[in-house]
Amino acid sequence: MPDELIIFDYSGTLSIEATEFSRPANLIRHLQESGLSALGVDRADLFWEIVNATWSKGSTSSLGYKGVMQERIAELFPDKAVMMRSEISRAAGNFVDAYFDHSGIDENWRLILQKLWSDKSVDVVIATDHYAEATTAIIKHLGLWDISAAPLTAAVKSNFVVANSADIGFHKAERNYWEILKTNCGIAANRILLIDDFGMNEQSADAYSQEKETFQRRQKTISLLESVFSAHVQCFVFAAANMPIDDLVLQASEKITNYLADKSSL
């Protein structure tokens, strides 16, 4: 069993496109094209109110992005909740489908991820706080590069696992998340490399991106990994504001290569 574990975040780290989707100009266009704008969700601030109000529930349950969005729109527009139920469902579905279609993995990650997939001496986990629909979407995106990943289930047998908070019922800043991951995957790593933006690369209107929250999330996550796995943890903070994405991915890839090649560096 591998004693090395590499943990990647997804949105904002492997997938920069996911955060670009919600830039103001892009967001308004997607609201219009999905049909949400015609239903009254026609402003960025209203959209973010919906996201921030439903995030905790949506990212720790099977209800999904579509489900929590439909619920909140019905609460905000009770006069439309019954008469236009099918329109709300269709528009929310269109928007969420477009979001996940635009949440692919940045091409710069391809070589290092394919290398890790072929290296069975290391466990790789894509650990993400996300909606239920993300698990299938992430596995699909990896499959485009012939990387076969498995969802986190009891006694999962794979060296490439997608661990989604919506499937687990807890966020990455909670101990239960990592304990369930460790148990279900049978991970016995004593060395961990964590690559994560901790929410820094999300849009500023997203409550998940607030500076105080991202700092606390980083500290808590590292502390939990050290405690749950009794492992030495190295962290690469994937801060996209600091340099071009291709350079940042190159630095992260070099970090991974050195981590695997030189155990003594730890």
C-alpha positions in Angstrom: 0.0 0.0 0.0 1.5 3.4 -1.0 2.9 5.5 1.8 2.6 8.7 -0.3 -0.6 10.7 -0.9 -1.1 13.6 -3.2 -4.3 15.6 -2.6 -5.6 18.1 -5.3 -8.4 20.6 -4.9 -10.7 20.9 -7.9 -12.5 24.2 -8.4 -9.9 27.0 -8.5 -6.9 24.5 -8.7 -7.3 21.8 -11.3 -10.2 23.7 -12.8 -9.6 27.4 -13.3 -12.4 27.5 -15.9 -14.9 26.7 -13.1 -14.2 30.0 -11.5 -14.1 31.9 -14.8 -17.6 30.8 -15.5 -18.9 33.2 -12.8 -17.0 36.3 -13.8 -19.6 39.1 -14.0 -19.9 39.3 -17.8 -19.9 35.5 -18.2 -22.4 35.1 -15.4 -24.9 37.5 -16.8 -24.7 35.7 -20.2 -25.2 32.3 -18.6 -28.2 33.6 -16.6 -29.8 34.8 -19.8 -29.0 31.7 -21.9 -30.2 29.3 -19.2 -33.6 31.0 -18.8 -32.9 32.1 -15.2 -32.9 35.7 -16.1 -36.4 35.5 -17.5 -37.5 34.1 -14.2 -36.1 37.1 -12.2 -32.6 35.9 -11.5 -31.2 38.6 -13.7 -28.5 40.2 -11.5 -25.1 39.0 -10.3 -25.8 40.0 -6.7 -29.1 38.0 -6.6 -27.3 35.0 -8.1 -24.6 35.2 -5.4 -27.3 35.5 -2.7 -28.8 32.2 -3.9 -25.4 30.5 -4.0 -24.2 31.8 -0.6 -27.5 31.0 1.1 -27.6 27.4 -0.2 -23.9 26.5 -0.3 -23.7 24.6 3.0 -26.7 22.4 2.3 -25.8 22.0 -1.4 -22.2 20.9 -0.7 -23.0 18.4 2.0 -26.0 16.6 0.6 -27.2 14.7 -2.4 -29.7 17.4 -3.4 -27.2 19.0 -5.8 -26.7 22.4 -7.3 -29.9 22.1 -9.3 -31.9 21.1 -6.3 -30.8 23.9 -3.9 -31.1 26.5 -6.7 -34.6 25.5 -7.4 -35.5 25.6 -3.7 -34.1 29.0 -3.2 -35.7 30.5 -6.4 -39.0 29.2 -5.2 -38.5 30.9 -1.9 -37.6 34.2 -3.5 -40.4 34.1 -6.0 -43.3 32.3 -4.3 -45.8 33.5 -6.9 -43.8 31.5 -9.5 -43.0 28.5 -7.4 -46.1 26.5 -8.4 -47.2 28.0 -11.7 -43.7 28.0 -13.2 -42.2 24.9 -11.5 -41.2 23.2 -14.7 -39.6 26.4 -16.1 -37.6 26.9 -12.8 -36.4 23.3 -13.0 -35.5 23.6 -16.6 -33.7 26.9 -16.3 -31.7 25.7 -13.2 -30.8 22.5 -15.0 -29.6 24.5 -18.1 -27.4 26.7 -15.9 -25.9 23.9 -13.8 -25.2 21.7 -16.9 -23.4 24.7 -18.5 -21.4 25.3 -15.4 -20.1 21.7 -15.2 -19.5 21.6 -18.9 -17.3 24.7 -18.4 -15.5 23.2 -15.4 -13.0 21.1 -17.2 -9.4 20.5 -16.0 -6.9 23.0 -17.3 -4.8 21.5 -20.1 -1.6 22.3 -18.3 -2.3 19.6 -15.7 -2.6 16.8 -18.3 1.0 15.5 -18.2 1.5 15.4 -14.5 -2.0 13.8 -13.9 -1.4 11.2 -16.5 2.0 10.5 -14.9 0.4 10.1 -11.5 -2.3 7.8 -12.9 0.3 5.4 -14.3 2.3 5.5 -11.0 0.6 3.0 -8.7 3.1 3.7 -5.9 1.2 6.9 -5.0 -2.4 7.5 -4.0 -4.1 10.5 -5.6 -7.2 12.1 -4.2 -9.2 15.0 -5.7 -10.7 16.4 -2.5 -13.3 19.0 -3.2 -16.0 20.9 -1.4 -18.6 20.8 -4.1 -22.2 19.9 -5.2 -23.3 16.4 -5.8 -23.2 16.7 -9.6 -19.4 17.4 -9.5 -18.4 13.8 -8.8 -19.6 12.5 -12.1 -18.4 15.6 -13.9 -14.9 15.4 -12.5 -14.6 11.7 -13.4 -15.9 12.5 -16.9 -13.3 15.2 -17.4 -10.5 12.9 -16.2 -11.7 10.2 -18.5 -11.1 12.5 -21.5 -7.4 12.0 -20.7 -7.8 8.2 -20.2 -7.5 8.6 -16.5 -9.9 6.3 -14.7 -11.0 7.7 -11.3 -13.4 6.3 -8.8 -15.9 8.0 -6.5 -15.3 7.7 -2.8 -17.3 4.7 -1.6 -16.9 2.1 1.1 -13.7 0.1 0.5 -13.0 1.8 -2.8 -10.1 0.2 -4.7 -8.4 2.8 -6.8 -5.3 5.0 -6.7 -7.3 7.9 -8.2 -10.3 8.9 -6.1 -12.7 11.8 -6.2 -13.7 12.7 -2.6 -16.6 15.1 -2.8 -18.0 16.8 0.3 -21.6 16.3 -1.1 -21.0 12.5 -1.1 -19.3 12.5 2.3 -21.6 14.8 4.1 -18.8 17.0 5.6 -16.5 19.7 4.3 -12.7 19.4 4.1 -12.3 21.7 7.1 -14.1 19.1 9.2 -12.4 16.1 10.8 -15.1 13.6 9.7 -14.3 14.3 6.1 -10.7 13.0 6.3 -11.6 10.2 8.7 -14.1 8.8 6.2 -11.7 9.2 3.4 -8.9 7.4 5.3 -11.2 4.6 6.2 -12.9 4.1 2.9 -9.7 4.2 0.9 -7.6 2.3 3.4 -4.9 5.0 3.1 -1.8 4.5 5.2 0.3 7.5 4.0 2.9 9.0 6.1 3.8 11.7 3.6 1.2 14.0 2.1 1.4 16.7 -0.5 -1.6 19.1 -0.6 -2.2 21.3 -3.6 -5.1 23.7 -3.0 -6.2 27.3 -3.5 -8.3 27.1 -0.4 -11.0 29.2 -2.1 -8.6 32.1 -3.0 -9.3 31.8 -6.8 -13.1 31.9 -6.5 -15.0 35.0 -7.4 -14.9 37.8 -4.8 -18.7 37.7 -4.4 -18.5 34.1 -3.4 -18.4 33.9 0.4 -16.1 30.9 0.1 -13.3 33.2 -1.2 -13.2 35.6 1.7 -9.5 36.1 2.8 -10.1 35.3 6.5 -12.0 32.2 5.6 -9.3 30.9 3.1 -6.5 31.4 5.7 -8.4 29.6 8.4 -9.4 26.8 6.0 -5.8 26.3 5.0 -4.6 26.1 8.6 -7.4 23.8 9.6 -7.0 21.5 6.7 -3.3 21.0 7.2 -3.8 20.4 10.9 -6.5 17.8 10.3 -4.4 16.0 7.8 -1.5 15.8 10.2 -3.7 14.6 13.0 -5.9 12.1 11.1 -3.1 10.5 9.0 -0.3 11.0 11.5 1.6 12.2 8.5 4.1 14.9 7.4 2.2 17.4 5.2 3.7 19.7 2.6 1.4 22.3 1.1 1.5 24.1 -2.3 -0.8 27.1 -2.2 -2.2 27.4 -5.7 -2.7 31.2 -5.8 -3.6 32.2 -9.3 -3.3 35.9 -8.6 0.5 35.6 -8.2 1.4 34.4 -11.8 0.1 33.0 -15.1 -1.7 29.7 -14.7 0.7 27.8 -17.0 3.7 28.9 -14.8 1.8 28.1 -11.6 0.9 24.6 -12.8 4.6 24.1 -13.9 5.7 25.0 -10.4 3.2 22.6 -8.9 4.2 19.9 -11.2 7.9 20.3 -10.3 6.9 20.2 -6.7 5.1 16.9 -7.3 8.1 15.5 -9.2 10.5 16.4 -6.5 8.2 15.2 -3.8 8.0 11.7 -5.4 11.7 11.6 -6.2 13.3 12.8 -3.0 11.8 11.5 0.1 14.8 12.9 2.1 13.6 16.4 1.3 10.9 15.9 3.9 
